[in-house]
Amino acid sequence: MRVSICHCRACQRRTGGPFSAQARFPIENVSIDGQFRVWERLADSGRKAWYRWCVGCGGTIAYVNEGVEELVAVPLGAFADDTGDEPLPALTISVFEGEKQPWLRIEGDGIIHQD
C-alpha cells in the first residue's frame, strides 16, 4: 500500500534511530509464523498501536494501528536482502516531521511530507 517513515519520539525510541521505516499491506495478505509477543502502547496520534515482536531477537515483526486495523506495517529491515542485489522499496510518505531530528533531510521526488 505504501512505504513510510515515522519521526515520532516513540518510533525513535523503539528503533534506536532517528525514524522508523515500514511497508504497509492489507492485513489479509500477511501471515506471521513463529513465536512472538504483543505489546500495546498509546501512539503519539492518541490511538493505540499493537506491536508484534520476536521472542528470540526482540525485533519488531509487524504492527497495527487503531483506526486502520485493515493494514499491517512490516519494518523494512524484515525485507533486507543479504546479497545486496535487491534494494529496499522507495519511500512514499514521511510522517511526524514536526519531531524529525533537525540534522536529517528527507529528499526525493514524490515523497509526501506530513507534520
Beta strands, then each sheet from edge to edge (+ up, - down):
strand 1: 2-6
strand 2: 20-26
strand 3: 36-42
strand 4: 48-54
strand 5: 60-65
strand 6: 71-75
strand 7: 93-95
strand 8: 112-113
sheet 1: 6+ 2- 1+ 7+ 8+
sheet 2: 3+ 4- 5+
end
